Amino acid sequence: MPSALPALADQVAGCPTYVQDYLAACATRIDAEIAQVLEAEVKDPWLRGAITYHFGWAGADFVPLPAAQRAAGGKRLRPALALLCYECARVNRGGAGAEDEIAIAFATALELVHNYSLIHDDIQDRDLLRRGRPTVWSVYGQAQAINVGNCLHAAGFAACRGRGRATGGNVLVGELIASLATASLEMTWGQRRDLMFETLDDVTVDMYLQMIAGKTAALIACATYGGALLAYADPSAHQPLPAYAEFGCQLGMGFQIRDDILGIWGKETQTGKARGGDIRRRKKSLPVLLALQEASPGARARLRALYAMTTDLTSDQERKVRSILDECGAQALAQRHADLHSRRALSALARAAGRPEARRENPFFGALEQLTGLATTRTG
Amino acid sequence: MPSALPALADQVAGCPTYVQDYLAACATRIDAEIAQVLEAEVKDPWLRGAITYHFGWAGADFVPLPAAQRAAGGKRLRPALALLCYECARVNRGGAGAEDEIAIAFATALELVHNYSLIHDDIQDRDLLRRGRPTVWSVYGQAQAINVGNCLHAAGFAACRGRGRATGGNVLVGELIASLATASLEMTWGQRRDLMFETLDDVTVDMYLQMIAGKTAALIACATYGGALLAYADPSAHQPLPAYAEFGCQLGMGFQIRDDILGIWGKETQTGKARGGDIRRRKKSLPVLLALQEASPGARARLRALYAMTTDLTSDQERKVRSILDECGAQALAQRHADLHSRRALSALARAAGRPEARRENPFFGALEQLTGLATTRTG
């Protein structure tokens, strides 16, 4: 089976722990690609340095860190999904239409856009730490950090062309950039709601689901749609592209809900986040919204009062919130939501990948199924 | 002569004040297009409202303002340049290859990207007013304002496709978006330098010119290049596209230098900006840098000391700076720089527009010449 990414594809075939291995190999490959894109597209050494710091590859003084001291990076979930969907669709349509270089470029672009949103998120939330290191704004100041994020945002669009920069070029690249622009727009709608929830008393579960559909799921849907689009080489309506987009959307919803659960009950050593941080900052994540719906009237009133505070909660108040959530089974209720989206994702994926016999013979379909399970059951 | 924009083209032909008329007609047309793009691309009513407020078409409560109460908008220089270059190149190559809808879409995208940068600039500079109205961040808070800017940035990329959203589509659209991404990247390099100049003592004229090449000229060069590209329909090297890009770059440099001059000597009623604001905020604009080079040693030391302050200058200190600038003829020195770039722009434009007889018969060439003069001699 010819593959865009031989080294990665080898690790998929017949390895029992293959999704984790694929993710690790993909992260290494994409990180190398990000470094090359930054070299090619970001001509300003200061901006490149600040971005390299953000990715955990250099200190705040831009001096590259030795491999052993490098901070653990992100999961590179979006690139992995884009590449797996590209491979899955490519196998399904018989291995033809490979656009390997653009697939890697698009996967890289997704990660750049994702990281622009992280840098701006940290400014907006006044977060001092990300993955255990001072955030970009807390190191370089807010004005420069806004600009660093904007640079990554633009770099994402520039990166879609691929390093070959074939002009006169590929119609698919235009379509990919357009879908990236739409996803980036949807991210701002989600972010608008998320910011507004901070000062809004009556956030409902429906409002929350709309918020994460934009903030998290839109870019993941763009990844799965765009990857498959490259394999089909034509965004016409008769292809399974809508099913690929739906797959990414549902997986993204499940992924974010699992993130909310880990934000409250996750182990600090596994999540890399301070335990209870989401509660102390009174974040209206899904478990809290479900508790406000499902808890007894008394517990609900206490929870509401705690979340109506205007400052961070104390450790004692955090414990009170935690016991209200535990009493009404908020974790299981939220996990039920995550599982629902996971099932919907698997169903869309099956539609996307065609008849059962085609799916059985497609190792990338199996990898995507595993990844879907992982997204909503992971512990870190 | 068939034209993409009959109403605008009519006003160009044979009207003695035609550039101003063209600019006014273009602004009306582009503003209508921006409104339609926002309706189509920005589905979130809150974000659309905040953007509408920024453009001066609605109050802070999103209620549309009657036409008479609408704030005077920007000049829409970038869209006008893109459309004029499109028309100029189209006439030159014989009127064929018209891509009218995409030309309008691209012109609109340029204005969206320009305005994203204004919204973020105001946050970074802590500016409270723009065109006499409270800035977006001072109305909706900084976190939401960052997001409003990001929304416009993404909307710019999304808008390039045009409202028809022809997929499977136009190779030129991919090339336009790529050039917009590159310009947007260059803008962040310029902005990085501009922000750094605030705390840097030894800013040289060369450093300043590099800064405005990114911050201002890159997007204007993208406008002139992209407009011409649409007319030539093929970004190959044998066409006058590099000359169109150079024209925009030089015009952009001249435009920004004139802006610096108006920021010190302009009339408040004509510029819409507080007189002396640039001096009070100790902005290292070109006239100041030239004075630091050219003034007598004593005056230079006094100027340096005033600009080393860490707070805004008082009215008295502003007067002192002004007299140092006037004594060494900083306005004329800066204008000489503006004129130099204006001449270079005209020379690049002549190269772009072909042989003299072709230029004489091309009304859009004349309009672009006029606009170049206007950019560096305007009073508001």
Interface residues (C-beta under 8 A of the other chain):
Chain A: E41 V42 K43 D44 W46 L47 H120 I123 Q124 D125 Q142 A143 Q144 I146 N147 V148 N150 C151 H153 A154 A155 F157 A158 C160 R161 R165 T167 G168 G169 N170 V171 V173 G174 E175 I177 A178 L180 A181 T182 S184 L185 M187 T188 W189 Q191 R192 L195 M196 D234 P235 S236
Chain B: E41 V42 K43 D44 W46 L47 H120 I123 Q124 D125 Q142 A143 Q144 I146 N147 V148 N150 C151 H153 A154 A155 F157 A158 C160 R161 R165 T167 G168 G169 N170 V171 V173 G174 E175 I177 A178 L180 A181 T182 S184 L185 M187 T188 W189 Q191 R192 L195 M196 D234 P235 S236
